[in-house]
């Protein structure tokens, strides 16, 4: 009996932006409300007086079926009247906000100012757009990803959007991490007795997944669940499917590939999913590995990879405790 | 030689929303940068975290030629993607914000939060849209029009937009008026030695013009200029061209017509412009009166009325001092 067929089994996915949202969509198709996606909010920032949560929005839009299929972020059938008008007024144009997308930021900001948590606001926005799975920001308080580069220290969106990832990264920091804590909802997701596994989506490990694990107590809660954790490599044959993962690995003195990513996740994950193209690397990895097609072009690709992840979790379930003891928790 | 031909003569217009903006446009055609429009900000409010200045925006859009010609407010060629998306997210829909219009509120709010004055922000927005005349908010601080009605106390936009002026008004208050003061720019406009006259546009005297005169020191500065003040009646044959002026006058126990409006402005204005239809009322008015076409349908109508106002100012100029002494200032 396949994992997804177990009617009460729940899963948690950890996700950054576009790549993570793609696998989350596959998982959502299989699991519906039995899926909780914990999303990176290290990219969040204040822009034009609005609280913008880029990765949370990508998760919501993708799972709601309203994402722009060409970019993987923003909304489909979008109009751009606001940006055109804003630029005529001399407003900042480097972060492009579509007219419909803007409604998300305005409504989020309005609710946050009224005292709602980011978790509560996210739940409202996702529900309004018809999302059945649960989308949780990794924490409610501020934890901001900041990069030290050859061009100085940059806030994440300045680096990622304004500078188009061109600066050379020297180090990555998570400002406010010391004061952050997992939300009650995140802790409850890991403590759920119906939890059957955790999937770390193929997001950038340094920029998108590390901020999640930087929330004090979050990885401890994940490991304390005793459930298998499976990570999917965002690198195929040394190249990132999207974004600066390969470039950043090189800048950090690493080899862009599954081996150094698996090493980065050592102690945190019980199984590693690599692309079939990288099948030969399996022997070099110190943890159970599954090779499959990880490139997600079609919806079927996403569902197939999701099914592989769930099956892998089921396969690891019997051996998780032993394996965890052998590796020791990284924290 | 007509007033508008006097190359250095400057004029100040006091204006509320749509009706006032129409005459301002006529004046702007004749005067260009020699016109300063002081605009009511008693209608300003905070909505969706944005500082919205409805009358200032109507002035800017009208003088910039980008106003929606069907409504007289908002922008032409507007799109409504934001509002549709906001309502799907459960956001408030009673105040309609077009996508391009939204850029004005976002940029204004951003600049105010950065410490710019409302006057500075208004100047920037107007200049960005190519307005040559000067548009000044009546003050930089908060002064909010509040109406006490049979349905309780309402903020102005709640009364005007959300409740569509249906509640019966018992009284009108200007919250924060005691702490308000004219901006240096407003005082400078009245102190300008090139000032040749002041035109009170055909806006609602109680809701749109009174808030301007409620700014402590503003009417004193206007009268101290010693220049003729001409007001245009917003009522033609007992009916308001637009908005609730006639309804409000009745609710306040007044007769909806030029006579009670002239009485309201007694001591503040030196001349009164009424519609030709009301020509018979001229004898009942205690101040110099000019009857002309005041309905502004076409641009030519606006320019013609503007020319009438300037000529009337010129005509009154020789008699102003004597007249003011005779009437005494209302303050």
Interface residues (C-beta under 8 A of the other chain):
Chain A: X48 X49 X50 X75 X78 X79 X81 X82 X83 X84 X85 X86 X88 X89 X90 X91 X98 X99 X100 X101 X102 X103 X104 X106 X107 X109 X110 X113 X124 X125 X128 X129
Chain B: X48 X49 X50 X75 X78 X79 X81 X82 X83 X84 X85 X86 X88 X89 X90 X91 X98 X99 X100 X101 X102 X103 X104 X106 X107 X109 X110 X113 X124 X125 X128 X129
